[in-house]
Amino acid sequence: MRCGPALTQEHIVKKMMILIVLMLTAAAIAADPLSVSEVQQLSQEAASLFTTQAAAVATGAAAPGKCAAPLFVSLALGRQKGNASMALGPYDRQDTMSLSYSTTHFKLHFTSTGDNAVYQFNVQDSISGVPNFVFEAGAALERAYRHYTEDLGFGAPLSDASYNGGGDGRLDIYFINFGAYGATVPESLKISGSGCTVSTSYMFLENDYSGFPGYQNDRFSPLRVTCAHELFHMFQFALDVGEIEGSGADQNPAWIEMSATFMEEEMYSAVNDYYNYLPFFYDFPYWSIRTGTTRTSPQINIYKNLHMYGSVVWPLFLSRQYGSAIVKNIWDSCGAVPGPNWWLGTNGCIKARSGGADDIRSMFRLFSVWNLFTGSWARGTHYFPEAFHYPRVTFQDTASSYAFTIVPSDSLLPDNLGADYVVLTNLQSVPTGLAVSFSPDQSLPWGFMVVGVPFDTTRAVFVDPTIYDSATALIQIPNSADFDRVLLMPMILDGNGLQGHYSMTISPLGKGVLTPNGGEHLYAGQQFLISWNLPDTIYHATDLTAKIELSINDGLSWQDPPIAYVKSQSRSGSYLWTVPHFLSDSCLIRVSDSIHPAIFDTSNSVFSIVSHDVNTVYEPYPNPAWVQHAQDQGESFYVHFKADLTINAGSGTYMTVAILTLAGEKVIELPLNPKPEQGQAIVTWDFKNKSGKYVAAGPYLAVIKLSGDSKTYIKKFMVMR
């Protein structure tokens, strides 16, 4: 099997920077409908943005863009007026190209001179006057056309023969020096009988794929997969151009791009260009499969532009379950209802295909399990057939000693249809098994998977069949010692743009207080999940409240007031506790029935509350930081400077931050911002100088000082626009 090109880190960074430029035009789309002249101007600017990058791509100075179709779709939707669309005709087509080659369904326009000259123009082995490069494009397009119509049952793309300048009705293909794989451009828009926006379209293909990483000696492979990808956009546009979530600069084209990328693999499984984009999915499994954006800031959204191509694994997974025709079924559902509804349509198609046995929630659970077994964890063809070539999924955290508590930061929380992965190791050290106390935001539809991976790769993977949901408080894994690793996978199974908070504690399986249960070293100010699994008799019909208490002297006395009173619907419960500043190595937790205090359990042995040994100053976050996003979001977006502090009982520690240019000019000195009660200091900056104006883009220094600490900490970070 031939692998696709591997992008170096340098190429990836360059790819992201070129995408910033490529998406600027999309951000310019106004909320009101655009005039014909405005659309013409923006479309030409969009095309020129790509072509100006072509020379840099050819020399390796920049990486190519993947697909410009979302950009042109944004422009097309911008020219709609209310519920109607303007049939504009081929206003921006490049009919000046002097040469053409016609197949049954396509007319391919090309030239032999100038920047747009096609690859190896004089190599014409099949038809005189038709370069092999153009001939192969025609063959690849016809091959894909037959598969989409005859095998999958799609209706034909809309013909442009009905208006002046539309030519003979064949689909028009233009070879230009593009700096990207290709683009499909919506042309004449109208409203279908179902109320969806549909359109005729034409296609841009890169004229030579010069400088495309991995294809220096093979220009035909990127041509073939691009033909499959871009032609599928033409079929999409005949069903629903508007299958894009969001509006304006926030438009999200995830489904149109992942399904078009799926067709690359469907048609040319040996090329594997999609491998290039899988890291942007597997590095961020907690992002929704609905992730995709054309916004240019903050920088993390550039990764989200590429995440939707890596999300091709979702339709690849569905096709393994139900056959590739399910992609056709989903697009039919898109074309039946106006507006973006692909993920709702996916749910309906899964139900129909499975006879009601499955839905998007059950399939997303299984999909998340499949995503474990890639790279070095691949297991033959039991999951993705090419999984060995995929990157490994990023783990949220790894535990090797127990009890272990996880409280994810906001940036690592799962979105709707996104999942976290926590791996448990050293399981033989806990022969009695493990208990997981799970505390999710119960307003969201959570799922939770437990997967055991045995030492022996010939043994089957264990997937816990229990359906854990938002009401789950305690998950017991009595056979955890049978496995090399156990994976815990909290995920959100539905919703719109939701991000879910949760915490969990993994501790030895047993009765009574589970965590803390002795030997732990807790830092004053940290958050820790107290969990318990008491006898049923602790709860009774009239009162389901547990009383939680702390002792700092090995049970000689108990702090008053208690830590909390917690209501629970079962004998298991948990409470997220902010550890106080009672420094002691003789601490115990007691949980009792608030009505019958004789029913209680206490930590098996003492644990410690300690201070941080040293001050730890972290790198500024985010870095790079985007001043444009601060201007857009106002008070909700900052650069954060954070330190974990040495805590002395009865006193606080403070942090000051001075922002300087590299030349040493002070931009602003940020005020004191004490957080001694949390064991941390946090200072935020809103990108403004001492005059209250937003700073220019460029490198800056943060000079950080902590009271009681003679050391000066200097951190470098970038501000970008």
C-alpha positions in Angstrom: 0.0 0.0 0.0 1.3 3.4 -0.9 1.3 5.9 1.9 0.4 9.5 1.4 3.0 12.3 1.9 4.1 13.0 5.4 4.1 16.7 6.4 7.0 17.8 8.5 6.3 20.1 11.5 7.7 23.0 9.4 5.2 22.3 6.6 2.4 22.0 9.1 3.2 25.4 10.5 3.5 26.9 7.1 0.2 25.3 6.1 -1.5 27.0 9.0 -0.1 30.4 8.1 -1.2 30.2 4.5 -4.7 29.2 5.7 -4.8 32.4 7.7 -4.4 34.3 4.4 -6.8 32.1 2.5 -9.7 32.6 4.9 -9.4 36.4 5.2 -11.8 36.9 2.4 -14.5 34.7 4.0 -14.4 36.8 7.1 -15.3 39.9 5.0 -18.7 38.5 4.1 -21.4 40.9 5.3 -24.5 40.0 7.2 -26.6 41.6 4.5 -26.9 40.1 1.0 -24.1 41.2 -1.4 -24.6 42.8 -4.7 -23.4 41.1 -7.9 -20.4 43.4 -8.3 -19.4 42.8 -4.6 -19.6 39.1 -5.1 -17.6 39.3 -8.3 -14.9 41.4 -6.6 -14.6 39.1 -3.6 -14.6 35.9 -5.7 -11.7 37.3 -7.9 -9.8 38.3 -4.7 -10.3 34.8 -3.3 -8.9 33.2 -6.4 -6.0 35.6 -6.5 -5.2 34.9 -2.9 -4.6 31.3 -3.8 -2.7 32.0 -7.0 -0.3 34.4 -5.3 0.8 31.5 -3.1 1.4 29.2 -6.0 5.0 30.3 -6.5 5.8 29.9 -2.9 4.2 26.4 -2.9 6.3 25.4 -6.0 9.5 26.2 -4.2 8.6 24.6 -0.9 8.4 28.0 0.9 4.7 27.5 1.7 2.5 24.4 2.0 -0.5 24.1 -0.3 -4.1 24.7 0.8 -6.4 21.7 0.8 -9.7 22.8 -0.6 -11.1 26.3 -1.3 -14.7 25.2 -1.8 -15.8 26.5 1.7 -14.5 29.9 0.8 -16.4 30.1 -2.4 -19.5 28.6 -0.8 -19.4 31.5 1.8 -19.3 34.0 -1.1 -22.2 32.2 -2.8 -24.4 32.2 0.3 -23.5 35.9 0.8 -25.3 36.8 -2.4 -28.6 35.2 -1.3 -31.6 37.6 -0.8 -33.9 36.3 1.9 -35.5 33.1 0.7 -34.5 33.7 -2.9 -31.2 33.4 -4.7 -29.8 35.4 -7.6 -29.1 33.3 -10.8 -25.9 35.1 -11.8 -24.5 32.8 -14.5 -20.8 32.3 -15.1 -19.7 35.8 -14.2 -16.3 34.8 -12.9 -15.3 31.8 -15.1 -12.0 31.8 -16.9 -13.3 31.2 -20.4 -10.2 32.9 -21.9 -8.2 29.6 -21.8 -7.4 28.7 -25.3 -7.5 24.9 -25.2 -10.0 22.4 -24.0 -10.7 18.7 -24.0 -14.2 17.2 -23.7 -15.3 13.9 -22.2 -18.9 12.6 -21.8 -19.7 14.8 -18.8 -16.8 17.3 -18.5 -15.1 20.1 -20.4 -11.5 20.6 -19.3 -10.0 24.0 -20.0 -6.2 24.4 -20.0 -3.4 26.3 -21.6 0.2 25.6 -22.7 1.7 28.9 -21.8 2.3 31.2 -18.9 1.8 30.5 -15.2 -1.2 28.3 -15.8 0.5 25.9 -18.2 -0.4 22.3 -17.4 2.1 19.8 -16.2 4.2 18.2 -19.1 2.1 19.8 -21.8 4.0 18.1 -24.6 3.6 14.6 -23.2 0.5 13.5 -25.2 0.4 9.7 -25.4 -3.4 9.1 -25.6 -4.9 11.9 -27.8 -3.0 14.3 -29.9 -3.2 17.8 -28.5 -4.3 16.5 -25.0 -1.6 16.3 -22.4 -1.5 13.1 -20.4 -2.1 15.2 -17.3 -5.4 16.6 -18.7 -6.4 13.2 -20.1 -5.9 11.5 -16.8 -8.0 14.2 -15.1 -10.8 13.5 -17.5 -10.5 9.8 -16.8 -10.5 10.3 -13.0 -13.5 12.6 -13.2 -15.5 10.2 -15.3 -14.5 7.3 -13.1 -15.8 9.1 -10.0 -18.9 10.3 -11.8 -19.9 6.7 -12.6 -19.3 5.6 -9.1 -21.3 8.5 -7.6 -24.3 8.0 -10.0 -24.3 4.3 -10.8 -22.9 2.7 -7.6 -24.1 5.1 -5.0 -27.2 6.5 -6.7 -26.6 10.2 -6.6 -28.4 12.4 -9.0 -26.3 14.3 -11.6 -24.8 17.7 -10.7 -26.9 20.6 -12.1 -26.2 21.6 -15.7 -25.2 25.2 -16.7 -26.7 24.8 -20.2 -29.9 26.7 -19.2 -28.4 30.2 -19.2 -26.5 32.3 -21.6 -22.8 31.5 -21.5 -23.4 28.1 -20.0 -21.9 26.3 -23.0 -22.8 22.8 -23.9 -23.9 21.7 -20.4 -20.8 19.8 -19.5 -19.2 20.4 -16.2 -16.4 23.0 -16.6 -12.9 22.2 -15.2 -10.1 24.9 -15.2 -6.4 24.1 -14.6 -4.8 27.1 -13.0 -1.7 27.9 -11.0 -3.6 27.7 -7.7 -1.4 26.9 -4.8 -4.1 24.5 -3.5 -5.3 21.1 -4.4 -8.5 22.5 -5.9 -11.8 24.3 -5.4 -15.4 23.9 -6.5 -17.2 27.2 -7.1 -21.0 27.5 -6.7 -22.3 29.4 -9.8 -26.0 30.0 -10.4 -28.0 29.6 -7.2 -31.7 28.7 -6.9 -34.1 27.2 -4.4 -35.0 23.5 -4.8 -38.4 22.0 -4.3 -37.5 21.1 -0.7 -36.5 24.7 0.0 -32.7 24.0 -0.1 -30.2 26.3 -1.9 -28.7 24.4 -4.9 -26.4 25.6 -7.6 -24.5 24.8 -10.8 -20.8 24.9 -10.3 -17.4 24.7 -11.9 -14.0 23.4 -10.7 -10.5 24.7 -10.3 -7.6 22.1 -10.4 -4.0 22.8 -9.7 -2.2 22.9 -13.0 0.9 20.9 -12.0 1.0 20.2 -8.2 4.6 21.5 -8.1 6.0 21.6 -4.6 3.2 19.6 -3.0 5.0 17.6 -0.2 5.3 13.9 -1.0 4.4 14.2 -4.6 7.6 15.5 -6.2 7.9 12.5 -8.4 4.2 11.8 -8.7 1.9 14.6 -9.9 -0.9 12.2 -10.9 -1.9 10.9 -7.4 -2.8 14.4 -6.0 -4.6 15.1 -9.3 -6.8 11.9 -9.0 -7.8 12.4 -5.3 -8.6 16.0 -6.0 -10.8 15.1 -8.9 -12.7 12.7 -6.6 -12.9 15.3 -3.8 -14.0 18.3 -5.8 -16.4 16.4 -8.0 -18.2 15.3 -4.9 -18.7 19.0 -4.0 -20.5 19.4 -7.3 -22.9 16.6 -6.3 -23.3 18.1 -2.9 -24.2 21.5 -4.4 -27.0 19.8 -6.4 -28.6 18.8 -3.1 -27.8 21.6 -0.6 -25.2 24.3 -0.9 -26.3 25.5 2.6 -25.2 22.4 4.5 -22.9 24.6 6.6 -23.4 25.4 10.2 -23.1 28.9 11.5 -23.1 32.1 9.6 -20.8 34.8 8.3 -17.2 34.4 9.4 -18.3 31.6 11.8 -19.5 29.2 9.0 -18.6 25.6 9.7 -18.2 23.3 6.7 -17.2 20.2 8.5 -19.6 17.7 6.8 -19.1 18.9 3.3 -15.3 18.5 3.7 -15.1 15.3 5.6 -17.5 13.6 3.2 -15.6 14.8 0.2 -12.3 13.6 1.7 -14.0 10.3 2.3 -14.6 10.0 -1.4 -10.9 10.3 -2.0 -10.4 7.1 -0.1 -13.4 5.6 -1.7 -12.0 6.1 -5.2 -8.2 5.9 -4.6 -7.5 3.9 -1.4 -3.8 3.6 -2.3 -3.0 7.3 -2.4 -4.0 8.2 1.3 -3.6 11.9 1.1 -6.0 12.1 4.0 -3.2 10.7 6.3 -1.8 14.3 6.3 -4.8 15.6 8.2 -5.4 12.8 10.8 -3.1 14.4 13.4 -5.4 17.4 13.6 -8.2 15.0 14.6 -6.3 12.6 16.8 -4.5 15.4 18.6 -7.8 17.0 19.5 -10.3 14.1 20.2 -12.2 16.3 22.6 -13.3 18.6 19.8 -16.6 17.8 18.2 -16.7 15.9 14.9 -18.8 18.9 13.9 -15.7 21.1 14.3 -14.7 23.3 11.4 -14.4 27.0 10.9 -13.3 29.8 8.5 -12.4 32.2 11.3 -8.8 33.5 11.3 -8.4 34.0 15.1 -7.5 32.8 17.6 -4.7 30.6 16.2 -6.3 27.4 17.6 -9.1 27.8 15.0 -6.5 27.3 12.3 -6.2 23.8 13.6 -10.0 23.6 13.5 -9.9 24.3 9.8 -7.8 21.1 9.4 -9.7 19.1 12.0 -12.6 18.6 9.6 -10.4 16.9 7.0 -9.0 14.6 9.8 -12.7 13.9 10.8 -12.9 11.8 7.6 -12.5 8.9 10.1 -16.2 9.4 11.0 -17.6 8.6 7.6 -14.9 5.9 7.2 -16.2 4.4 10.4 -19.9 4.6 9.3 -19.1 3.0 6.0 -17.5 0.0 7.8 -20.7 -0.4 9.8 -23.3 0.2 7.1 -21.5 0.4 3.7 -20.5 3.6 1.9 -24.0 4.2 0.7 -24.8 5.7 4.1 -22.9 8.8 3.0 -25.4 9.0 0.2 -28.3 8.5 2.6 -27.0 11.4 4.8 -26.7 13.7 1.9 -30.2 12.8 0.8 -31.4 13.8 4.2 -29.5 17.1 3.9 -31.2 17.8 0.6 -34.7 17.1 2.0 -34.6 19.9 4.6 -33.3 23.5 4.2 -30.4 24.6 6.4 -27.6 22.6 8.1 -28.9 19.4 9.6 -26.3 16.8 8.7 -25.8 15.4 12.2 -29.5 15.1 12.7 -29.8 13.4 9.3 -26.9 11.1 10.4 -28.9 10.0 13.4 -31.9 9.2 11.3 -29.9 7.3 8.7 -28.2 5.2 11.4 -31.5 4.3 12.9 -32.9 3.4 9.5 -29.9 1.3 8.5 -29.8 -0.5 11.9 -33.6 -1.1 12.1 -33.7 1.1 15.1 -31.1 -0.8 17.0 -28.5 2.0 16.9 -28.4 5.8 16.8 -25.7 8.5 16.7 -25.1 8.1 20.4 -24.4 4.4 20.4 -22.3 4.7 17.2 -20.3 7.6 18.6 -19.5 5.4 21.7 -18.2 2.7 19.4 -16.4 5.2 17.2 -14.5 6.5 20.2 -13.4 2.9 21.0 -12.2 2.5 17.4 -10.1 5.6 17.7 -8.1 4.0 20.5 -6.7 1.3 18.3 -4.5 3.2 15.8 -0.7 3.6 15.3 1.2 1.2 17.7 -2.1 0.2 19.3 -3.6 -1.0 15.9 -5.0 -4.5 16.0 -5.1 -5.9 12.5 -8.3 -5.2 10.6 -10.6 -5.4 13.6 -11.1 -1.6 13.6 -9.9 0.8 10.8 -8.2 -1.3 8.1 -5.3 1.2 7.8 -5.2 2.0 11.5 -1.5 1.2 11.7 -0.7 4.3 9.6 -2.9 6.5 11.8 -1.4 8.6 14.6 -2.2 7.6 18.2 -5.0 9.4 19.9 -4.0 12.0 22.6 -4.6 11.0 26.1 -6.2 13.5 28.5 -4.2 12.0 31.4 -2.3 8.9 32.6 -2.7 7.3 36.0 -0.3 4.8 37.6 -1.0 5.1 41.3 -4.3 5.3 43.1 -6.2 7.3 44.3 -5.9 9.6 41.3 -8.1 12.7 40.7 -8.7 14.4 37.4 -10.2 17.9 37.0 -9.6 18.9 33.4 -8.9 22.5 32.4 -11.5 24.3 30.3 -9.3 23.9 27.1 -9.3 20.1 27.4 -13.0 19.5 28.2 -15.0 17.5 25.6 -17.4 19.2 23.2 -20.6 17.7 21.9 -19.7 14.6 20.0 -16.2 14.8 21.4 -14.4 12.5 23.8 -11.6 12.5 26.4 -9.3 9.6 26.9 -7.7 8.7 30.3 -5.4 5.7 30.5 -4.8 3.7 33.7 -1.6 1.7 34.1 0.1 -0.3 36.8 -3.2 -2.1 37.4 -1.6 -5.1 39.1 -0.8 -2.9 42.1 -4.5 -2.8 42.8 -5.6 -6.5 42.8 -9.0 -5.8 44.3 -10.0 -3.6 41.2 -10.8 0.0 40.8 -13.7 2.3 41.5 -14.3 5.5 39.4 -16.3 8.3 41.0 -17.6 10.4 38.1 -19.0 13.9 38.6 -20.2 15.4 35.3 -22.3 18.4 34.6 -25.6 16.6 34.7 -27.4 19.0 32.5 -25.6 17.5 29.5 -26.0 14.1 27.8 -22.9 12.3 28.9 -21.7 8.9 27.9 -18.8 7.0 29.6 -16.9 4.0 28.1 -14.6 1.6 29.9 -12.2 -0.4 27.8 -9.7 -3.0 29.0 -6.6 -3.7 26.8 -5.0 -7.1 27.7 -1.3 -7.8 27.8 -1.7 -10.5 25.1 -2.6 -8.9 21.8 -4.2 -12.1 20.6 -6.8 -11.7 23.4 -9.9 -9.7 22.6 -10.3 -6.2 23.9 -12.8 -5.9 26.7 -15.5 -3.2 26.2 -17.8 -2.8 29.2 -21.3 -3.2 27.8 -22.9 -1.1 30.6 -24.3 2.1 29.3 -23.1 4.8 31.7 -24.7 8.2 31.3 -25.1 11.6 33.1 -26.7 10.0 36.2 -23.6 7.7 36.7 -21.9 8.4 40.0 -19.7 5.3 40.6 -18.2 2.9 38.0 -16.7 -0.3 39.4 -14.0 -2.2 37.5 -13.4 -5.4 39.6 -11.3 -7.1 36.8 -9.0 -4.2 36.1 -5.9 -6.2 37.2 -6.5 -8.5 34.2 -5.4 -5.8 31.8 -2.3 -4.0 30.7 -4.3 -0.8 30.4 -7.8 0.4 31.1 -9.2 3.4 29.2 -11.8 5.7 30.7 -13.6 7.7 28.0 -16.1 10.4 29.1 -17.9 12.0 26.1 -20.8 14.3 25.3 -23.3 12.5 23.0 -25.4 15.3 21.7 -26.1 19.0 21.8 -25.2 22.3 20.1 -21.8 23.8 20.7 -21.7 22.5 24.3 -18.6 21.9 26.4 -19.0 19.8 29.5 -17.3 20.0 32.9 -16.5 16.9 34.9 -14.2 15.5 37.4 -13.4 11.9 38.4 -11.4 10.1 41.0 -10.0 6.6 40.4 -9.4 4.6 43.6 -9.1 1.0 44.9 -12.4 -0.7 44.8 -13.9 -1.1 48.3 -16.6 0.1 50.7 -16.8 3.3 52.7 -14.7 6.3 52.0 -12.9 5.7 48.7 -10.9 9.0 48.4 -8.9 10.2 50.2 -8.3 6.9 51.8 -4.8 7.3 53.2 -1.3 8.2 52.0 -2.3 11.0 49.6 -0.4 14.3 49.6 -2.8 17.0 48.8 -1.8 20.6 48.1 -3.5 23.4 49.9 -5.7 25.2 47.4 -6.1 22.3 45.0 -9.4 20.7 44.1 -9.8 17.1 45.1 -12.8 14.8 44.7 -13.9 13.2 47.9 -15.8 10.0 47.1 -17.5 7.3 49.0 -19.5 4.0 48.6 -21.2 3.4 51.9 -23.7 0.7 52.9 -27.2 1.1 51.7 -28.3 1.8 55.3 -26.7 5.2 55.3 -29.6 6.3 53.1 -33.2 6.1 54.0 -36.5 7.3 52.6 -36.7 10.5 54.6 -33.1 11.8 54.2 -30.5 11.1 51.6 -27.9 13.6 52.9 -24.3 12.7 53.8 -22.2 14.8 56.1 -18.5 15.2 55.2 -15.9 16.2 57.9 -12.2 16.8 58.1 -9.8 16.0 61.0 -6.2 17.3 61.0 -5.1 15.4 64.1 -5.8 11.8 63.2 -9.4 11.8 64.4 -8.9 13.4 67.9 -11.2 16.2 66.8 -13.2 17.2 63.7 -13.3 20.6 62.1 -16.4 22.7 62.6 -18.2 23.6 60.4 -18.2 20.3 58.4 -16.8 20.4 54.8 -20.3 19.9 53.3 -23.7 18.2 53.4 -24.2 16.3 50.1 -27.5 14.9 48.9 -27.3 11.8 46.8 -29.7 9.4 45.1 -27.6 6.3 45.9 -25.2 4.9 48.4 -22.4 6.3 46.3 -21.5 9.9 46.2 -18.7 12.5 45.6 -17.9 16.1 46.4 -15.4 18.4 44.8 -13.4 19.8 47.7 -11.1 22.8 47.7 -8.3 21.7 50.1 -7.9 24.2 52.9 -4.7 25.7 54.4 -4.6 23.4 57.4 -1.1 22.0 56.8 -0.9 18.6 58.5 0.3 15.0 57.9 -2.5 13.5 60.1 -5.6 14.2 58.1 -8.7 12.1 57.9 -12.1 12.4 56.1 -15.3 11.1 57.7 -18.6 10.6 55.8 -21.7 9.9 57.9 -25.4 9.9 57.8 -26.6 13.4 58.8 -29.5 12.0 60.7 -27.8 8.9 62.1 -24.2 9.8 62.8 -23.4 6.3 64.1 -23.6 5.2 60.4 -20.2 6.4 59.1 -16.9 5.6 57.5 -13.5 7.2 57.8 -10.4 7.2 55.7 -8.4 4.0 56.3 -5.3 5.9 57.3 -4.1 9.5 57.4 -3.2 11.7 54.4 -1.3 15.0 54.2 -2.1 18.5 53.3 1.1 20.2 52.2 2.3 23.4 50.6 3.9 23.6 47.2 7.7 23.1 47.6 8.7 25.7 45.1 7.1 28.4 43.0 6.3 27.2 39.5 5.7 29.9 36.8 4.0 28.6 33.7 4.3 29.8 30.1 1.8 32.5 29.0 -1.4 31.1 27.6 -2.4 31.3 24.8 0.8 31.7 22.9 0.7 33.0 20.2 -2.2 35.2 21.4 -4.5 36.9 18.9 -5.2 40.6 19.6 -8.0 40.5 17.0 -9.9 38.0 19.1 -9.6 40.3 22.1 -11.1 43.1 20.1 -13.9 40.9 19.0 -14.6 39.3 22.4 -13.8 42.2 24.7 -13.6 41.2 28.3 -13.9 37.5 27.6 -10.4 37.0 26.2 -7.0 37.6 27.8 -3.4 36.5 27.9 -3.0 34.5 31.2 0.1 34.4 33.4 -0.1 31.8 36.1 2.1 30.5 38.9 1.7 27.7 41.5 2.9 29.2 44.7 4.7 28.1 47.9 2.1 28.5 50.6 3.0 29.5 54.1 0.3 29.2 56.7 -1.3 32.5 57.4 0.3 34.5 54.6 -0.3 35.0 50.9 2.0 35.2 47.9 1.6 37.8 45.2 2.6 38.2 41.5 3.3 41.2 39.4 3.8 41.1 35.6 5.5 43.8 33.5 5.0 43.6 29.7 8.0 44.7 27.7 9.0 44.9 24.1 12.1 43.0 23.0 13.9 46.4 23.0 13.1 46.7 26.7 10.4 49.4 26.4 7.8 48.9 29.1 4.3 48.5 27.6 2.4 48.2 30.9 2.8 46.9 34.5 -0.1 44.8 35.5 -1.6 45.2 39.0 -1.2 42.9 41.9 -3.6 39.9 41.6 -3.4 37.8 44.7 -4.9 34.3 44.8 -3.4 32.8 47.9 -6.5 30.9 48.9 -6.1 28.8 45.7 -2.4 28.2 46.0 -2.0 30.0 42.7 -1.5 33.5 41.4 -3.1 34.5 38.1 -2.6 37.8 36.2 -4.5 38.5 33.0 -3.7 41.1 30.3 -6.2 42.5 27.8 -3.7 43.4 25.1 -3.8 47.1 25.9 -0.9 49.4 26.8 -0.8 51.9 29.6 -2.7 54.3 27.3 -5.6 51.9 26.9 -4.8 51.1 23.2 -4.4 47.6 21.7 -0.7 46.8 21.1 0.8 46.0 17.8 1.6 42.4 16.7 5.0 41.1 17.6 7.1 39.4 20.2 6.9 40.6 23.9 8.5 39.7 27.2 6.6 39.1 30.5 8.8 39.9 33.5 7.3 38.2 36.4 8.1 38.7 40.1 6.7 36.9 43.2 6.7 38.3 46.7 9.2 36.5 48.9 11.0 35.1 45.9 14.3 36.7 44.8 14.1 35.2 41.3 12.8 37.1 38.3 11.0 35.0 35.7 11.1 36.1 32.1 8.7 34.5 29.6 8.6 35.3 25.8 5.3 35.2 23.9 3.9 36.4 20.6 1.0 38.7 19.9 -0.6 38.3 16.4 -3.3 40.0 14.4 
